[in-house]
């Protein structure tokens, strides 16, 4: 009996001890299970309560550290739904996928507040965006809604899912930035895996039809992960602040990349390629190896014959001049009556002469002169007063067009061609145009909506009283590059003196931008005759959107802009029109690595 009582006491003591030990453990486990949420996911096996306590302190610190290091928060809240002031949009990212794209996100200004969690509810983030949009549409007038729906419906049908994918990636990366650095919790692993899988599944899709079934499945998985993340980080203000900082950083990167790209393109446009420099040096060497009697071009008696068709080209580019002459010859009905007057500088005179000596362009007569041999020009030339960093605008060859009557005193009419044009039809019909007493015949560029549209106030300062008094801002503009000049009328009106007058005034105050176009508009104001637009089509030297049917009907196509056809940055879709007039099989071009 005593032994039984003793064993009973020991058993009771052990039971009480076991209860006292296991009760706190059970209470702690139930407390943690409640914090895991209704999903009861086995993936969140880490100590989430500790992570959550730390994140409440570190989340905003991470934002502040990032802001102080690389990003700034904009002063104004420009990220409301429907706001168009953001410089970064989904459309711009689609078009410039490799320019200005940040490493961690591609952002849209419309995705910030509409996708940030505003309430601790079970409603998903895309559903909140739809609800917000519907409430705003209800508050608008019925007519505005109808017009907006008609315009936006086709676009939504094409890229709604693609936009949703980009939005999911933005929010996932924003949530990931809230996690303390170095954290390796299951939540971090899961969201990184979801981002990687979704980016692989989507690839470079730009419309919904490009998305595979696997991509749709990954979108659903990401949506589930984002729902969990929104419960982990319910603070709306912190999310908005983080997204604002990320968006502002992306905008700054985009602006910087655009400025850099623009600078590099303009630098490439002003730089002479090594191949062209090599060609010029080889031709110069070959020219000086000739005896003096063989250095002269034939048919010099035609240079001053007013009954022939005279063309002028002012350039230091041998290959470009060759393309202009070859294209003109290939379309000419009477090439034996065509005379080309090429004016260059003394440095390129031997190379230019040697090229046409060794490659005579059929029956066309060629005259090549150096600008340095015009002694009368030193007394009139005042181009040094035009200040510009771009040598194309201050080049003497570029401004030599205002001295045509002095250069060709025995001629009555002449056609001026820029060296970046290609002739596609016979141009002798220009001499039959009735100029109606005007000096300059040119194609107008004042039609709004056209690719080459220009206004007077784009290049001329109409805030100056002198300009506002003498010129009409609404007057039609015209193009240089292919112009027919009546030199007799020019001499009667003494327009070269007028050119000097405006050039002098422009040196004292900012009347115009540098270059020949604005001062040409002023010099030939009310002295220009508009000719048929098919004579001259512009816009092939930049992304102008010029239509192919216009190019096919044109007499002259003009590569105006920095993307010249002989440069690597030239537009590939327009290069074939120029390449067909270049002899790439020439030994010198092969030796200088000038290829198609």
VEXLUM-73965 format. One record per residue (C-alpha): x, y negated, z; residue number from 1. Coordinates in steps of 0.02 Angstrom, whole numbers. Layout:
N
[[X; Y; Z]; NUM]
...
***
This chain:
596
[[0; 0; 0]; 1]
[[138; -121; 44]; 2]
[[229; -80; -117]; 3]
[[69; -113; -217]; 4]
[[43; -284; -135]; 5]
[[224; -329; -166]; 6]
[[212; -285; -353]; 7]
[[48; -383; -367]; 8]
[[128; -541; -295]; 9]
[[276; -526; -412]; 10]
[[157; -506; -562]; 11]
[[56; -660; -511]; 12]
[[214; -764; -491]; 13]
[[276; -712; -663]; 14]
[[109; -756; -742]; 15]
[[108; -928; -663]; 16]
[[286; -957; -722]; 17]
[[242; -906; -901]; 18]
[[91; -1021; -902]; 19]
[[193; -1169; -839]; 20]
[[322; -1142; -977]; 21]
[[211; -1108; -1127]; 22]
[[78; -1242; -1095]; 23]
[[190; -1394; -1140]; 24]
[[251; -1304; -1297]; 25]
[[74; -1272; -1356]; 26]
[[22; -1452; -1321]; 27]
[[171; -1520; -1419]; 28]
[[137; -1405; -1568]; 29]
[[-45; -1457; -1578]; 30]
[[6; -1641; -1573]; 31]
[[123; -1616; -1721]; 32]
[[-7; -1519; -1821]; 33]
[[-129; -1663; -1805]; 34]
[[1; -1780; -1883]; 35]
[[24; -1668; -2034]; 36]
[[-149; -1718; -2100]; 37]
[[-294; -1620; -2165]; 38]
[[-193; -1540; -2307]; 39]
[[-91; -1436; -2186]; 40]
[[48; -1424; -2314]; 41]
[[189; -1307; -2268]; 42]
[[311; -1417; -2366]; 43]
[[315; -1551; -2232]; 44]
[[404; -1444; -2102]; 45]
[[526; -1580; -2054]; 46]
[[506; -1688; -1902]; 47]
[[387; -1815; -1983]; 48]
[[345; -1901; -1820]; 49]
[[526; -1948; -1797]; 50]
[[540; -2004; -1979]; 51]
[[384; -2110; -1963]; 52]
[[447; -2196; -1804]; 53]
[[613; -2235; -1887]; 54]
[[536; -2294; -2050]; 55]
[[424; -2421; -1963]; 56]
[[584; -2511; -1914]; 57]
[[696; -2469; -2062]; 58]
[[575; -2490; -2207]; 59]
[[574; -2679; -2203]; 60]
[[759; -2683; -2160]; 61]
[[794; -2585; -2320]; 62]
[[695; -2713; -2419]; 63]
[[786; -2858; -2339]; 64]
[[956; -2777; -2369]; 65]
[[913; -2746; -2551]; 66]
[[850; -2923; -2573]; 67]
[[1008; -2995; -2498]; 68]
[[1117; -2883; -2605]; 69]
[[1042; -2876; -2780]; 70]
[[861; -2934; -2793]; 71]
[[762; -3087; -2746]; 72]
[[580; -3106; -2708]; 73]
[[494; -3234; -2819]; 74]
[[416; -3382; -2732]; 75]
[[244; -3366; -2810]; 76]
[[132; -3214; -2806]; 77]
[[116; -3181; -2993]; 78]
[[72; -2998; -2983]; 79]
[[-115; -3001; -2970]; 80]
[[-221; -2891; -3080]; 81]
[[-236; -2964; -3255]; 82]
[[-97; -3092; -3235]; 83]
[[4; -3114; -3395]; 84]
[[146; -3219; -3326]; 85]
[[263; -3075; -3293]; 86]
[[408; -3064; -3415]; 87]
[[409; -2875; -3403]; 88]
[[263; -2776; -3469]; 89]
[[232; -2601; -3527]; 90]
[[223; -2662; -3706]; 91]
[[391; -2750; -3695]; 92]
[[472; -2598; -3617]; 93]
[[404; -2488; -3755]; 94]
[[476; -2602; -3889]; 95]
[[643; -2632; -3802]; 96]
[[672; -2464; -3724]; 97]
[[860; -2484; -3719]; 98]
[[870; -2669; -3677]; 99]
[[846; -2735; -3502]; 100]
[[780; -2569; -3433]; 101]
[[826; -2552; -3249]; 102]
[[899; -2392; -3183]; 103]
[[762; -2351; -3060]; 104]
[[604; -2422; -3135]; 105]
[[519; -2497; -3286]; 106]
[[391; -2615; -3217]; 107]
[[232; -2702; -3266]; 108]
[[170; -2855; -3176]; 109]
[[-6; -2783; -3173]; 110]
[[44; -2627; -3077]; 111]
[[94; -2703; -2911]; 112]
[[-56; -2748; -2808]; 113]
[[-179; -2633; -2894]; 114]
[[-78; -2478; -2853]; 115]
[[-15; -2524; -2681]; 116]
[[-114; -2435; -2542]; 117]
[[-231; -2562; -2465]; 118]
[[-327; -2451; -2345]; 119]
[[-296; -2287; -2254]; 120]
[[-429; -2192; -2349]; 121]
[[-440; -2035; -2455]; 122]
[[-468; -2135; -2617]; 123]
[[-327; -2109; -2741]; 124]
[[-226; -2255; -2807]; 125]
[[-284; -2243; -2989]; 126]
[[-465; -2242; -2926]; 127]
[[-432; -2403; -2831]; 128]
[[-367; -2484; -2991]; 129]
[[-523; -2432; -3088]; 130]
[[-636; -2496; -2950]; 131]
[[-546; -2663; -2943]; 132]
[[-559; -2683; -3131]; 133]
[[-745; -2644; -3130]; 134]
[[-780; -2771; -2993]; 135]
[[-688; -2906; -3092]; 136]
[[-781; -2863; -3252]; 137]
[[-949; -2877; -3162]; 138]
[[-907; -3053; -3108]; 139]
[[-870; -3112; -3285]; 140]
[[-1001; -3173; -3408]; 141]
[[-1079; -3039; -3516]; 142]
[[-1012; -3112; -3679]; 143]
[[-833; -3116; -3616]; 144]
[[-844; -2935; -3561]; 145]
[[-913; -2881; -3729]; 146]
[[-772; -2969; -3825]; 147]
[[-640; -2899; -3710]; 148]
[[-705; -2723; -3722]; 149]
[[-704; -2730; -3912]; 150]
[[-523; -2786; -3916]; 151]
[[-451; -2676; -3779]; 152]
[[-544; -2512; -3810]; 153]
[[-434; -2448; -3954]; 154]
[[-276; -2486; -3856]; 155]
[[-336; -2394; -3700]; 156]
[[-382; -2245; -3806]; 157]
[[-206; -2233; -3873]; 158]
[[-95; -2257; -3722]; 159]
[[-200; -2242; -3564]; 160]
[[-115; -2083; -3504]; 161]
[[58; -2148; -3549]; 162]
[[28; -2304; -3445]; 163]
[[-32; -2196; -3300]; 164]
[[128; -2094; -3308]; 165]
[[236; -2250; -3302]; 166]
[[132; -2315; -3158]; 167]
[[157; -2153; -3062]; 168]
[[345; -2162; -3087]; 169]
[[349; -2342; -3027]; 170]
[[253; -2302; -2867]; 171]
[[354; -2144; -2834]; 172]
[[519; -2239; -2845]; 173]
[[449; -2377; -2736]; 174]
[[399; -2250; -2602]; 175]
[[570; -2169; -2618]; 176]
[[654; -2336; -2579]; 177]
[[565; -2341; -2410]; 178]
[[656; -2185; -2351]; 179]
[[815; -2222; -2250]; 180]
[[977; -2194; -2348]; 181]
[[1046; -2019; -2330]; 182]
[[882; -1941; -2280]; 183]
[[858; -1762; -2338]; 184]
[[684; -1726; -2277]; 185]
[[565; -1616; -2375]; 186]
[[467; -1770; -2426]; 187]
[[621; -1845; -2509]; 188]
[[662; -1683; -2598]; 189]
[[483; -1663; -2658]; 190]
[[462; -1839; -2729]; 191]
[[633; -1833; -2815]; 192]
[[585; -1667; -2894]; 193]
[[417; -1738; -2952]; 194]
[[502; -1889; -3032]; 195]
[[629; -1780; -3122]; 196]
[[497; -1658; -3186]; 197]
[[380; -1795; -3245]; 198]
[[516; -1890; -3338]; 199]
[[570; -1730; -3426]; 200]
[[392; -1682; -3471]; 201]
[[347; -1853; -3541]; 202]
[[511; -1886; -3633]; 203]
[[494; -2032; -3755]; 204]
[[305; -2020; -3781]; 205]
[[223; -2186; -3827]; 206]
[[42; -2131; -3849]; 207]
[[-72; -2003; -3771]; 208]
[[-64; -1886; -3920]; 209]
[[123; -1864; -3889]; 210]
[[94; -1792; -3714]; 211]
[[101; -1604; -3693]; 212]
[[-7; -1496; -3580]; 213]
[[143; -1477; -3465]; 214]
[[153; -1667; -3446]; 215]
[[-30; -1674; -3392]; 216]
[[3; -1541; -3261]; 217]
[[153; -1636; -3195]; 218]
[[45; -1794; -3184]; 219]
[[-78; -1702; -3072]; 220]
[[62; -1638; -2961]; 221]
[[135; -1813; -2947]; 222]
[[-36; -1883; -2903]; 223]
[[-47; -1761; -2757]; 224]
[[126; -1810; -2696]; 225]
[[84; -1996; -2708]; 226]
[[-72; -1966; -2603]; 227]
[[34; -1889; -2468]; 228]
[[159; -2032; -2480]; 229]
[[21; -2162; -2461]; 230]
[[-28; -2081; -2296]; 231]
[[152; -2083; -2238]; 232]
[[174; -2268; -2282]; 233]
[[6; -2353; -2256]; 234]
[[76; -2531; -2242]; 235]
[[14; -2628; -2394]; 236]
[[116; -2786; -2362]; 237]
[[280; -2690; -2359]; 238]
[[236; -2600; -2521]; 239]
[[189; -2762; -2609]; 240]
[[350; -2842; -2552]; 241]
[[455; -2698; -2614]; 242]
[[366; -2692; -2783]; 243]
[[382; -2880; -2802]; 244]
[[569; -2869; -2771]; 245]
[[588; -2724; -2893]; 246]
[[487; -2814; -3027]; 247]
[[582; -2976; -3007]; 248]
[[746; -2882; -3019]; 249]
[[689; -2796; -3179]; 250]
[[636; -2963; -3254]; 251]
[[804; -3040; -3217]; 252]
[[894; -2892; -3295]; 253]
[[784; -2905; -3450]; 254]
[[818; -3091; -3470]; 255]
[[1005; -3063; -3448]; 256]
[[1008; -2922; -3575]; 257]
[[909; -3025; -3702]; 258]
[[1026; -3172; -3683]; 259]
[[1177; -3060; -3701]; 260]
[[1105; -2974; -3855]; 261]
[[1065; -3142; -3934]; 262]
[[1240; -3207; -3900]; 263]
[[1322; -3052; -3974]; 264]
[[1214; -3056; -4130]; 265]
[[1256; -3239; -4161]; 266]
[[1440; -3204; -4128]; 267]
[[1438; -3063; -4254]; 268]
[[1354; -3178; -4380]; 269]
[[1493; -3307; -4363]; 270]
[[1636; -3181; -4371]; 271]
[[1718; -3128; -4534]; 272]
[[1727; -2938; -4546]; 273]
[[1901; -2862; -4561]; 274]
[[1855; -2786; -4729]; 275]
[[1816; -2955; -4808]; 276]
[[1976; -3029; -4737]; 277]
[[2075; -2883; -4806]; 278]
[[1994; -2904; -4977]; 279]
[[2036; -3089; -4981]; 280]
[[2219; -3057; -4935]; 281]
[[2241; -2923; -5068]; 282]
[[2164; -3031; -5203]; 283]
[[2272; -3179; -5152]; 284]
[[2429; -3074; -5164]; 285]
[[2377; -3011; -5334]; 286]
[[2338; -3188; -5395]; 287]
[[2509; -3259; -5356]; 288]
[[2592; -3112; -5445]; 289]
[[2513; -3171; -5609]; 290]
[[2606; -3289; -5726]; 291]
[[2536; -3468; -5725]; 292]
[[2458; -3454; -5898]; 293]
[[2352; -3306; -5841]; 294]
[[2281; -3393; -5687]; 295]
[[2154; -3494; -5785]; 296]
[[1974; -3439; -5816]; 297]
[[1911; -3443; -5997]; 298]
[[1781; -3554; -6082]; 299]
[[1825; -3713; -5989]; 300]
[[1743; -3819; -6124]; 301]
[[1571; -3764; -6060]; 302]
[[1595; -3833; -5885]; 303]
[[1521; -4004; -5923]; 304]
[[1398; -3960; -6062]; 305]
[[1226; -4029; -6007]; 306]
[[1133; -3918; -6130]; 307]
[[1178; -3758; -6035]; 308]
[[1104; -3684; -5876]; 309]
[[1215; -3734; -5732]; 310]
[[1216; -3650; -5560]; 311]
[[1315; -3705; -5407]; 312]
[[1372; -3596; -5262]; 313]
[[1474; -3664; -5116]; 314]
[[1556; -3522; -5019]; 315]
[[1716; -3445; -4949]; 316]
[[1649; -3266; -4962]; 317]
[[1713; -3173; -5115]; 318]
[[1597; -3024; -5099]; 319]
[[1442; -3132; -5073]; 320]
[[1480; -3242; -5225]; 321]
[[1507; -3086; -5329]; 322]
[[1334; -3020; -5281]; 323]
[[1252; -3187; -5326]; 324]
[[1337; -3194; -5496]; 325]
[[1308; -3011; -5537]; 326]
[[1124; -3018; -5491]; 327]
[[1099; -3175; -5595]; 328]
[[1185; -3098; -5746]; 329]
[[1085; -2936; -5733]; 330]
[[920; -3032; -5748]; 331]
[[971; -3169; -5870]; 332]
[[894; -3174; -6044]; 333]
[[1033; -3283; -6116]; 334]
[[1186; -3252; -6006]; 335]
[[1301; -3337; -6132]; 336]
[[1216; -3503; -6089]; 337]
[[1241; -3487; -5901]; 338]
[[1382; -3577; -5810]; 339]
[[1423; -3542; -5628]; 340]
[[1514; -3676; -5529]; 341]
[[1590; -3599; -5372]; 342]
[[1668; -3718; -5246]; 343]
[[1773; -3646; -5106]; 344]
[[1914; -3702; -4992]; 345]
[[2099; -3699; -5036]; 346]
[[2130; -3544; -4930]; 347]
[[2007; -3436; -5028]; 348]
[[2031; -3516; -5200]; 349]
[[2163; -3388; -5259]; 350]
[[2060; -3239; -5200]; 351]
[[1899; -3305; -5279]; 352]
[[1987; -3341; -5444]; 353]
[[2074; -3172; -5448]; 354]
[[1911; -3079; -5420]; 355]
[[1824; -3155; -5571]; 356]
[[1982; -3142; -5677]; 357]
[[1993; -2955; -5646]; 358]
[[1804; -2928; -5645]; 359]
[[1729; -3044; -5778]; 360]
[[1538; -3047; -5761]; 361]
[[1489; -3020; -5943]; 362]
[[1458; -3173; -6050]; 363]
[[1431; -3292; -5903]; 364]
[[1555; -3436; -5885]; 365]
[[1637; -3458; -5714]; 366]
[[1718; -3616; -5646]; 367]
[[1804; -3610; -5477]; 368]
[[1857; -3769; -5386]; 369]
[[1932; -3811; -5218]; 370]
[[1847; -3938; -5107]; 371]
[[2018; -4006; -5061]; 372]
[[2043; -4068; -5239]; 373]
[[1897; -4190; -5227]; 374]
[[1997; -4346; -5186]; 375]
[[1844; -4459; -5187]; 376]
[[1765; -4354; -5047]; 377]
[[1889; -4409; -4914]; 378]
[[1817; -4585; -4914]; 379]
[[1636; -4525; -4895]; 380]
[[1651; -4371; -4790]; 381]
[[1598; -4399; -4608]; 382]
[[1545; -4225; -4555]; 383]
[[1654; -4228; -4402]; 384]
[[1520; -4331; -4316]; 385]
[[1399; -4184; -4317]; 386]
[[1436; -4087; -4159]; 387]
[[1397; -3901; -4154]; 388]
[[1480; -3743; -4088]; 389]
[[1425; -3650; -4244]; 390]
[[1550; -3679; -4386]; 391]
[[1416; -3638; -4514]; 392]
[[1326; -3800; -4474]; 393]
[[1479; -3912; -4482]; 394]
[[1567; -3826; -4626]; 395]
[[1614; -3946; -4767]; 396]
[[1553; -3818; -4894]; 397]
[[1382; -3818; -4812]; 398]
[[1364; -4008; -4825]; 399]
[[1440; -4019; -4998]; 400]
[[1265; -4002; -5074]; 401]
[[1230; -4185; -5037]; 402]
[[1368; -4236; -5160]; 403]
[[1306; -4142; -5314]; 404]
[[1293; -4297; -5426]; 405]
[[1474; -4341; -5385]; 406]
[[1539; -4164; -5411]; 407]
[[1451; -4145; -5581]; 408]
[[1442; -4321; -5654]; 409]
[[1402; -4262; -5832]; 410]
[[1257; -4146; -5788]; 411]
[[1072; -4189; -5782]; 412]
[[1002; -4039; -5688]; 413]
[[1078; -3901; -5583]; 414]
[[1014; -3755; -5478]; 415]
[[1094; -3736; -5306]; 416]
[[1104; -3557; -5239]; 417]
[[1162; -3506; -5066]; 418]
[[1287; -3364; -5061]; 419]
[[1165; -3253; -4962]; 420]
[[1036; -3237; -5102]; 421]
[[999; -3104; -5232]; 422]
[[922; -3150; -5400]; 423]
[[787; -3030; -5460]; 424]
[[713; -3124; -5609]; 425]
[[776; -3239; -5745]; 426]
[[796; -3416; -5675]; 427]
[[809; -3516; -5835]; 428]
[[624; -3558; -5818]; 429]
[[669; -3678; -5677]; 430]
[[734; -3802; -5807]; 431]
[[560; -3809; -5885]; 432]
[[472; -3861; -5723]; 433]
[[398; -4036; -5730]; 434]
[[480; -4124; -5582]; 435]
[[357; -4271; -5590]; 436]
[[494; -4395; -5548]; 437]
[[552; -4299; -5394]; 438]
[[733; -4256; -5356]; 439]
[[720; -4088; -5271]; 440]
[[616; -3938; -5323]; 441]
[[594; -3814; -5179]; 442]
[[476; -3687; -5102]; 443]
[[374; -3752; -4956]; 444]
[[383; -3673; -4783]; 445]
[[240; -3763; -4697]; 446]
[[103; -3630; -4707]; 447]
[[59; -3585; -4528]; 448]
[[56; -3399; -4497]; 449]
[[186; -3361; -4630]; 450]
[[351; -3278; -4577]; 451]
[[453; -3430; -4632]; 452]
[[338; -3561; -4556]; 453]
[[429; -3719; -4497]; 454]
[[372; -3889; -4436]; 455]
[[464; -4053; -4446]; 456]
[[473; -4072; -4257]; 457]
[[560; -3903; -4239]; 458]
[[723; -3981; -4300]; 459]
[[694; -4169; -4296]; 460]
[[672; -4274; -4138]; 461]
[[506; -4364; -4158]; 462]
[[520; -4444; -3986]; 463]
[[643; -4565; -4065]; 464]
[[549; -4723; -4124]; 465]
[[645; -4731; -4288]; 466]
[[597; -4553; -4333]; 467]
[[416; -4573; -4280]; 468]
[[401; -4731; -4386]; 469]
[[480; -4664; -4547]; 470]
[[421; -4484; -4551]; 471]
[[256; -4393; -4533]; 472]
[[266; -4246; -4415]; 473]
[[129; -4158; -4516]; 474]
[[221; -4174; -4681]; 475]
[[264; -4012; -4770]; 476]
[[436; -3935; -4748]; 477]
[[535; -3842; -4881]; 478]
[[682; -3722; -4894]; 479]
[[863; -3734; -4946]; 480]
[[941; -3585; -5034]; 481]
[[867; -3598; -5209]; 482]
[[837; -3777; -5266]; 483]
[[825; -3863; -5435]; 484]
[[896; -4041; -5427]; 485]
[[866; -4180; -5553]; 486]
[[1034; -4267; -5540]; 487]
[[979; -4416; -5644]; 488]
[[839; -4459; -5523]; 489]
[[958; -4427; -5379]; 490]
[[1079; -4558; -5445]; 491]
[[939; -4685; -5473]; 492]
[[879; -4670; -5294]; 493]
[[1056; -4659; -5221]; 494]
[[1006; -4520; -5100]; 495]
[[1186; -4480; -5054]; 496]
[[1199; -4652; -4972]; 497]
[[1036; -4616; -4880]; 498]
[[1111; -4453; -4818]; 499]
[[1260; -4548; -4749]; 500]
[[1145; -4671; -4664]; 501]
[[1050; -4535; -4570]; 502]
[[1212; -4447; -4528]; 503]
[[1280; -4607; -4451]; 504]
[[1121; -4636; -4351]; 505]
[[1127; -4456; -4290]; 506]
[[1302; -4482; -4222]; 507]
[[1239; -4619; -4106]; 508]
[[1083; -4533; -4039]; 509]
[[1004; -4359; -4054]; 510]
[[895; -4378; -4209]; 511]
[[906; -4198; -4272]; 512]
[[982; -4028; -4244]; 513]
[[1148; -3987; -4325]; 514]
[[1148; -3912; -4499]; 515]
[[1092; -3961; -4674]; 516]
[[908; -3917; -4661]; 517]
[[846; -4057; -4545]; 518]
[[952; -4192; -4626]; 519]
[[897; -4124; -4796]; 520]
[[714; -4146; -4745]; 521]
[[752; -4326; -4700]; 522]
[[857; -4364; -4854]; 523]
[[734; -4289; -4979]; 524]
[[578; -4347; -4886]; 525]
[[446; -4390; -5019]; 526]
[[572; -4341; -5153]; 527]
[[532; -4154; -5158]; 528]
[[422; -4062; -5283]; 529]
[[340; -3903; -5220]; 530]
[[366; -3756; -5338]; 531]
[[284; -3584; -5344]; 532]
[[321; -3480; -5190]; 533]
[[369; -3331; -5297]; 534]
[[527; -3421; -5351]; 535]
[[604; -3404; -5178]; 536]
[[563; -3282; -5036]; 537]
[[650; -3307; -4869]; 538]
[[666; -3211; -4707]; 539]
[[773; -3060; -4752]; 540]
[[911; -3107; -4630]; 541]
[[805; -3090; -4473]; 542]
[[652; -2995; -4412]; 543]
[[529; -3107; -4503]; 544]
[[401; -2978; -4556]; 545]
[[414; -3024; -4740]; 546]
[[306; -2909; -4845]; 547]
[[379; -2791; -4976]; 548]
[[257; -2845; -5111]; 549]
[[322; -3024; -5094]; 550]
[[500; -2962; -5115]; 551]
[[455; -2864; -5271]; 552]
[[372; -3017; -5351]; 553]
[[507; -3140; -5302]; 554]
[[633; -3218; -5420]; 555]
[[758; -3249; -5279]; 556]
[[765; -3164; -5109]; 557]
[[859; -3252; -4970]; 558]
[[948; -3172; -4822]; 559]
[[933; -3328; -4715]; 560]
[[975; -3296; -4533]; 561]
[[1123; -3214; -4448]; 562]
[[1091; -3036; -4509]; 563]
[[1181; -3049; -4675]; 564]
[[1181; -2896; -4789]; 565]
[[1371; -2881; -4787]; 566]
[[1374; -2869; -4596]; 567]
[[1344; -2716; -4488]; 568]
[[1201; -2807; -4401]; 569]
[[1109; -2832; -4567]; 570]
[[935; -2760; -4579]; 571]
[[946; -2589; -4661]; 572]
[[777; -2600; -4745]; 573]
[[831; -2754; -4846]; 574]
[[1013; -2706; -4883]; 575]
[[980; -2602; -5041]; 576]
[[927; -2758; -5139]; 577]
[[1100; -2831; -5108]; 578]
[[1205; -2672; -5117]; 579]
[[1152; -2632; -5294]; 580]
[[1251; -2785; -5354]; 581]
[[1413; -2741; -5262]; 582]
[[1546; -2634; -5346]; 583]
[[1592; -2521; -5200]; 584]
[[1700; -2409; -5313]; 585]
[[1824; -2552; -5338]; 586]
[[1997; -2498; -5277]; 587]
[[2017; -2650; -5165]; 588]
[[1849; -2621; -5082]; 589]
[[1896; -2439; -5052]; 590]
[[2065; -2487; -4980]; 591]
[[1985; -2616; -4864]; 592]
[[1854; -2491; -4801]; 593]
[[1707; -2585; -4876]; 594]
[[1579; -2450; -4905]; 595]
[[1392; -2438; -4926]; 596]
***
